[in-house]
Amino acid sequence: MSGRALTFLMFLAFIGITLGITLWARANTRGATDFYAGGRVFSGPQNGIALAGDYMSAASFLGIAGLIALSGYDGFLYSVGFLVAWLLTLLLVELMRNAGRFTMADVLAYRMRQPPVRTAAAISTVTVSVFYLLAQMVGAGALVSLLLGIRPGETFLGMSAGVAQVMTIIAVGALMIFYVMFGGMKATTWVQIIKAVLLLGGAAVLSLLVLARFGFDPSTLLASAAHSSGHGEAFLRPGLKYAQDVPGDPGQTIVNKLDLISLALALILGTAGLPHIITRFFTVPDARAARTSVNWAIGLVGVFYLMTIALGFGASALVGHDAIVAQDPAGNTAAPQLARAIGQHFWGDLGGDLLLAFIAAVAFATILAVVSGLVLASSTSLAHDFFGHVLMLGRPRESQEVAVARFAALVIGTLAIVLAVIAKNLNVAFLVALAFAMAAAANLPAITLSLFWRRFNTRGVVAGIYGGLVSSLVLVFLSPVVSGKIDPVTGASQSLFPAGVDFHVFPMENPGLVSIPFGFLCAVLGTLLSDEEPDEERHDDLSVRALTGAGSV
C-alpha cells in the first residue's frame, strides 16, 4: 500500500472516531450549559489537555518545526513566545472563570451597559476568530494536498492538486460545522483531547527517534543541522530571520528589531485575549479546576515546544534545506518529511510510509480541532451575547439561544469555507500573527481594565475594543505584508499584492507594538472623556467574585 493511501486511510479513521464522539455528545447535550460549556463536567487535567490541543495548532506543529528547520535559532523564538504567553494567562484565567459564565462579554458587561459592550465583544470575537480560522482553512487545503503527495501535474482519486485543495477546505469546513452544530462544547473538547494526545505522542516518537539517530547527543544533532542548512554557524545564532542587521541602513536595522519586539508582544499578550481560549475555561466546575487546567496546559505545551527543537533541527539535518524548500518553500512539510526519513532509516520504506501517514493524520486532526474551537467561540458569542442579551434584552428561552448558536455555526463555517476557497492561493501566514495582535490590542485592555480599574465604564470598553481592532487592521493593510515587500534576489513580490503595487507607509509587518498601546489608550481616554458614572457597587461585587469565586457559576 502506498504512503498516501495509508495517510488517506488514517484520515478516514480519525474522522470516523470524531463523528462517533459528536453523535454521542449530541445525545448528551440538552441545554445552553451543555452546548456552550460542556456541562462544566470536565476536570482540570482533562481541560488542560484540551487547552493544549486548542493551542497547539497546525501552525505550532508544522509551522514552527519548519521555521526551525529553515531559520535555526530564530525559528525557536515563536516557541518561546507561545510558551511565555501562558504566564499571563495563568494570572487572568481564575479571575475570568470566576467572573464570567460563557463568554468574555459576561465579564466585560457585568458592571456596564449591556447592549454596546456585548455588541463590541461579539464583533471582536468573530473578527479575531475568522482571521485565525481563515489561516487554518487555507493552510489545511495546501497542507493536505502536500501530505497526500499531490503536486502540479499529479492526481489523487482523480483530483488535481488545485481540486484537492478546494475539496480539503470544503471537507474541513463541513466537519467543523458538524462538530459544533451537533456536538457543541462536549464534542469539541473530546476532539481536542484526542488530538492533543496524538500530537504529543507523535512529536515524542519523532523526537526520540531523531535523538537516537544521533546517539542522544544534542551537540551532534545541532552541528549536523547547521552543516546541512547551508548557513553554517549562523544557523545556530540569532539574526538569520528576525531582527536582521542591514549594513549601511541603520533605519531598516532598527525597524527589523522593533518588528521582532512587536511580534513577541502580540504572541505573549494575545493568548489571554483569544476568544476560543477564554471560552474553554468555562467548561470546568470551579476556579481551582481552571487553575489546574492552566498548569497542565503549561506543562504539556512546554514539553511540546521543547520537542519542536528536535523536530526542526532534525529535519534540517536529515532532510536538508533544499529538499524541504523543494516541497514547500515555507517549510510546512518539514515534520512529515522528517517522519518519512527517520522511519526509512530505522525500518525501511514501509516504516517511512507508516510514520509519514501517522504524522500527516495528526496534522489533519490538529487542524480539525482548532477550527472547531474557533467556530464554537464565534457562534457562542453571537448567540449568547448579541442575540440573547442585545436583541432579546437578556430574556431569551434557552432553546432559542442554542438554536441560534447552531445556526451561527453554520453561517460562520460556510463563510469561512467561501473565503478560504477564494484566498487559497494567497500567502496568509500573517493572519495568525494578526489574530494574536487583535486579541491583544482589543480584548486584553478591556478585560484587564474591567477587572482592575474602578472608574472604567461602558464608553471605555467600547473605545478600547474598536480602537484595538481597527488600528491592527489598518496598520497591517498599510504594512509591507500587503504591499511593497520585494525579494532582493528575485524581484518577486513577498506581499499580498504583486510587485509594482506599493502603498505601504507603516514599516513593520507586525502591528502589536503600536496597536496594543493604542488599544489601552483608547480604553483610558474613552473612560476619562465620558461623563458616565461608574457603578462602584457592581465593581465591588465583580472584584469579590473574581478574587474569591463567591457567586460564580
RABELNOR-V352046 format. One record per residue. N is the residue number from 0. RES is the residue in one small letter. PHI is phi in degrees with one decimal (none if undefined). BURIAL is b if it has 9 or more other ideal C-beta (glycine too) atoms within 8 Angstrom, else e. Layout:
BEGIN
n=[N N]
res=[RES RES]
phi=[PHI PHI]
burial=[BURIAL BURIAL]
END
This chain:
BEGIN
n=[0 1 2 3 4 5 6 7 8 9 10 11 12 13 14 15 16 17 18 19 20 21 22 23 24 25 26 27 28 29 30 31 32 33 34 35 36 37 38 39 40 41 42 43 44 45 46 47 48 49 50 51 52 53 54 55 56 57 58 59 60 61 62 63 64 65 66 67 68 69 70 71 72 73 74 75 76 77 78 79 80 81 82 83 84 85 86 87 88 89 90 91 92 93 94 95 96 97 98 99 100 101 102 103 104 105 106 107 108 109 110 111 112 113 114 115 116 117 118 119 120 121 122 123 124 125 126 127 128 129 130 131 132 133 134 135 136 137 138 139 140 141 142 143 144 145 146 147 148 149 150 151 152 153 154 155 156 157 158 159 160 161 162 163 164 165 166 167 168 169 170 171 172 173 174 175 176 177 178 179 180 181 182 183 184 185 186 187 188 189 190 191 192 193 194 195 196 197 198 199 200 201 202 203 204 205 206 207 208 209 210 211 212 213 214 215 216 217 218 219 220 221 222 223 224 225 226 227 228 229 230 231 232 233 234 235 236 237 238 239 240 241 242 243 244 245 246 247 248 249 250 251 252 253 254 255 256 257 258 259 260 261 262 263 264 265 266 267 268 269 270 271 272 273 274 275 276 277 278 279 280 281 282 283 284 285 286 287 288 289 290 291 292 293 294 295 296 297 298 299 300 301 302 303 304 305 306 307 308 309 310 311 312 313 314 315 316 317 318 319 320 321 322 323 324 325 326 327 328 329 330 331 332 333 334 335 336 337 338 339 340 341 342 343 344 345 346 347 348 349 350 351 352 353 354 355 356 357 358 359 360 361 362 363 364 365 366 367 368 369 370 371 372 373 374 375 376 377 378 379 380 381 382 383 384 385 386 387 388 389 390 391 392 393 394 395 396 397 398 399 400 401 402 403 404 405 406 407 408 409 410 411 412 413 414 415 416 417 418 419 420 421 422 423 424 425 426 427 428 429 430 431 432 433 434 435 436 437 438 439 440 441 442 443 444 445 446 447 448 449 450 451 452 453 454 455 456 457 458 459 460 461 462 463 464 465 466 467 468 469 470 471 472 473 474 475 476 477 478 479 480 481 482 483 484 485 486 487 488 489 490 491 492 493 494 495 496 497 498 499 500 501 502 503 504 505 506 507 508 509 510 511 512 513 514 515 516 517 518 519 520 521 522 523 524 525 526 527 528 529 530 531 532 533 534 535 536 537 538 539 540 541 542 543 544 545 546 547 548 549 550 551 552]
res=[m s g r a l t f l m f l a f i g i t l g i t l w a r a n t r g a t d f y a g g r v f s g p q n g i a l a g d y m s a a s f l g i a g l i a l s g y d g f l y s v g f l v a w l l t l l l v e l m r n a g r f t m a d v l a y r m r q p p v r t a a a i s t v t v s v f y l l a q m v g a g a l v s l l l g i r p g e t f l g m s a g v a q v m t i i a v g a l m i f y v m f g g m k a t t w v q i i k a v l l l g g a a v l s l l v l a r f g f d p s t l l a s a a h s s g h g e a f l r p g l k y a q d v p g d p g q t i v n k l d l i s l a l a l i l g t a g l p h i i t r f f t v p d a r a a r t s v n w a i g l v g v f y l m t i a l g f g a s a l v g h d a i v a q d p a g n t a a p q l a r a i g q h f w g d l g g d l l l a f i a a v a f a t i l a v v s g l v l a s s t s l a h d f f g h v l m l g r p r e s q e v a v a r f a a l v i g t l a i v l a v i a k n l n v a f l v a l a f a m a a a a n l p a i t l s l f w r r f n t r g v v a g i y g g l v s s l v l v f l s p v v s g k i d p v t g a s q s l f p a g v d f h v f p m e n p g l v s i p f g f l c a v l g t l l s d e e p d e e r h d d l s v r a l t g a g s v]
phi=[none -72.5 -61.1 -74.2 -67.5 -61.7 -58.2 -62.2 -66.3 -68.2 -55.9 -63.2 -63.0 -63.9 -60.3 -60.5 -63.8 -70.5 -66.4 -62.9 -61.7 -63.4 -64.7 -63.7 -63.5 -61.0 -71.1 -113.3 -110.5 -122.9 -161.0 -63.6 -63.7 -66.1 -71.0 -80.9 -127.4 62.4 75.5 53.6 -106.2 -81.1 -76.5 -57.5 -60.7 -60.6 -67.8 -64.1 -65.3 -65.0 -59.7 -60.3 -64.7 -67.3 -85.2 -83.2 -79.3 -61.0 -62.9 -69.1 -70.3 -88.4 -66.6 -70.5 -59.1 -67.3 -62.1 -65.7 -62.7 -98.4 -119.4 64.3 -52.1 -63.8 -64.3 -73.9 -61.7 -61.3 -59.6 -62.7 -62.1 -62.9 -73.9 -61.5 -56.6 -69.4 -65.5 -67.7 -60.2 -60.7 -66.8 -94.2 -63.1 -65.5 -63.7 -64.4 -61.6 -70.0 -87.9 -109.6 -127.3 -128.2 -135.7 -58.2 -65.0 -60.4 -78.0 -64.9 -92.1 -59.1 -118.8 -119.5 -71.9 -65.0 -57.4 -66.5 -70.1 -68.0 -64.2 -62.2 -64.4 -65.4 -62.4 -64.0 -59.0 -66.5 -62.9 -61.3 -65.0 -67.0 -62.4 -64.2 -62.9 -61.6 -62.1 -66.3 -68.4 -62.6 -61.3 -61.8 -60.7 -68.3 -67.7 -64.8 -59.5 -68.3 -67.1 -83.9 75.4 -92.3 -116.9 -51.1 92.9 -110.3 -134.1 -144.1 55.0 80.0 -103.4 -77.6 -60.6 -64.7 -65.7 -62.1 -64.2 -64.6 -63.8 -65.2 -58.9 -65.1 -65.0 -61.2 -62.4 -64.9 -66.4 -66.4 -62.5 -63.3 -56.3 -75.9 -62.1 -101.0 -107.1 58.4 -69.3 -63.2 -65.0 -61.3 -64.5 -68.1 -61.3 -68.9 -64.4 -61.2 -62.4 -64.0 -62.9 -62.6 -65.4 -65.2 -64.1 -64.4 -64.6 -66.0 -60.6 -61.6 -62.3 -63.3 -66.7 -63.9 -63.3 -63.0 -60.5 -108.3 65.5 54.0 -115.1 -58.6 -63.0 -65.8 -60.9 -64.9 -64.3 -66.9 -64.0 -62.1 -65.4 -77.4 -73.2 86.6 -109.0 66.3 -64.2 -61.5 -63.9 -100.1 -120.3 -68.8 105.8 -74.8 -119.1 -111.5 53.2 -71.7 -81.2 -108.8 -55.9 80.5 -136.6 -62.8 -63.4 -67.8 -61.0 -64.3 -60.2 -60.6 -70.9 -66.1 -62.9 -64.6 -61.7 -63.1 -62.6 -61.9 -60.0 -63.6 -65.8 -76.0 -87.5 -75.8 -58.3 -66.6 -108.4 -71.0 -59.0 -73.3 -79.3 -60.9 -63.5 -66.2 -75.1 -88.5 -89.5 -101.4 -74.9 -154.9 -67.0 -62.6 -65.6 -63.2 -65.3 -61.9 -57.2 -66.1 -60.3 -64.6 -62.8 -59.5 -62.3 -68.0 -65.3 -61.5 -62.1 -62.2 -70.1 -65.4 -69.2 -64.0 -63.4 -65.1 -66.0 -67.5 -68.1 -64.5 -63.8 -61.4 -74.2 -97.5 -98.3 96.0 -57.2 -64.1 -67.7 -65.7 -67.2 -64.0 -84.5 -155.6 -57.1 -81.6 82.7 -68.0 -102.6 -61.7 -65.3 -61.1 -63.8 -63.1 -58.3 -63.8 -64.2 -73.8 -65.8 -64.0 -63.5 -91.3 -132.0 82.9 -61.9 -64.0 -62.0 -63.7 -66.2 -66.4 -67.4 -61.5 -61.6 -65.1 -65.5 -63.9 -65.3 -62.1 -61.8 -65.0 -61.1 -60.2 -63.9 -61.2 -65.9 -68.6 -66.0 -64.7 -62.5 -67.6 -65.5 -64.0 -61.2 -67.2 -67.3 -62.9 -65.4 -63.1 -75.6 -76.9 -85.1 -78.5 -70.6 -69.9 -109.1 -99.8 -73.2 -100.1 57.8 78.3 -127.3 -80.0 -72.8 -58.7 -64.5 -62.3 -63.9 -66.7 -62.4 -64.7 -61.6 -65.6 -65.2 -62.1 -61.8 -63.6 -66.9 -65.0 -62.7 -64.3 -60.3 -63.6 -61.5 -62.5 -64.3 -67.6 -65.1 -64.6 -95.8 -61.8 -99.9 -91.7 -84.0 -109.2 -59.1 -66.7 -65.6 -64.5 -63.0 -66.1 -61.0 -64.1 -63.8 -66.5 -62.0 -71.4 -80.9 -99.2 -86.5 -62.4 -59.0 -65.3 -64.4 -62.5 -71.4 -62.9 -79.5 -119.8 -111.9 -61.9 -80.7 -54.1 -135.6 -59.8 -62.7 -64.8 -60.2 -63.7 -64.0 -64.9 -66.4 -67.4 -62.6 -65.9 -63.9 -65.1 -63.7 -62.3 -65.6 -65.6 -64.8 -67.6 -61.3 -96.0 -103.0 -64.2 -61.4 -92.6 -153.6 91.8 -95.7 -119.7 -66.7 -65.7 -90.1 -93.8 79.9 -79.7 -73.6 -109.0 -106.9 -66.8 -85.7 -69.5 -58.0 100.1 -102.3 -146.7 -128.4 -76.6 -124.8 -95.2 -76.4 -93.4 -84.5 -112.7 -84.6 -56.3 -61.2 -100.8 -70.3 -68.7 -60.7 -64.6 -61.9 -64.2 -62.5 -61.2 -64.8 -69.2 -65.2 -58.4 -70.9 -68.6 -87.2 -97.1 -94.3 -70.3 -82.2 -69.2 -86.3 -68.5 -65.6 -66.4 -63.1 -63.9 -62.0 -63.3 -63.1 -62.5 -62.3 -64.7 -86.3 -113.6 87.0 -65.0 85.2 -76.1 -87.0]
burial=[e e b b e b b b b b b e b b b e b b b e b b b b b b e b b e e b e b b b b b e b e b e b b b b b b b b b b b b b b b b b b b b b b b b b b b b b b b b b b b b b b b b e b b e b b b e b b b b b b b b b e b b b b b b b b b b b e b e b b b b b b b b b b b b b b b b b b b b b b b b b b b b b b b b b b b e e e b e b e e b b b e e b b b b b b b e b b b b b b b b b b b b b b b b b b b b b b b b b b b b b e b b b b b b e b b b e b b e e e e e b b b e b b b e b b e b e e b b e b e b b e b b b e b e e e e e e b e b b b b b b b b b b b b b b b b b b b b b b b b b b b b b b e e b e b b b b b b b b b b b b b b b b b e b b b b b b b b b b b b b e b e b b b e e b e e b b b b b b b b b b b b b b e e e e e e b b b b b b b b b b b b b b b b b b b b b b b b b b b b b b b b b b b b b b b b e b e e e b e e e b b b e b b b e b b b e b b b b b b e b b b e b b e e e b b b b b b b b b b b b b b b b b b b b b b b b e e e e b b b b b b b b b b b b b b e b b b e b b e b b b b b b b b b e e e e e e b e b e e e e e b e e b e b e b b b b b b b b b e b b b b b b b b b b e e b e e e b e e e b b e b b b b b b e e b e e b e]
END
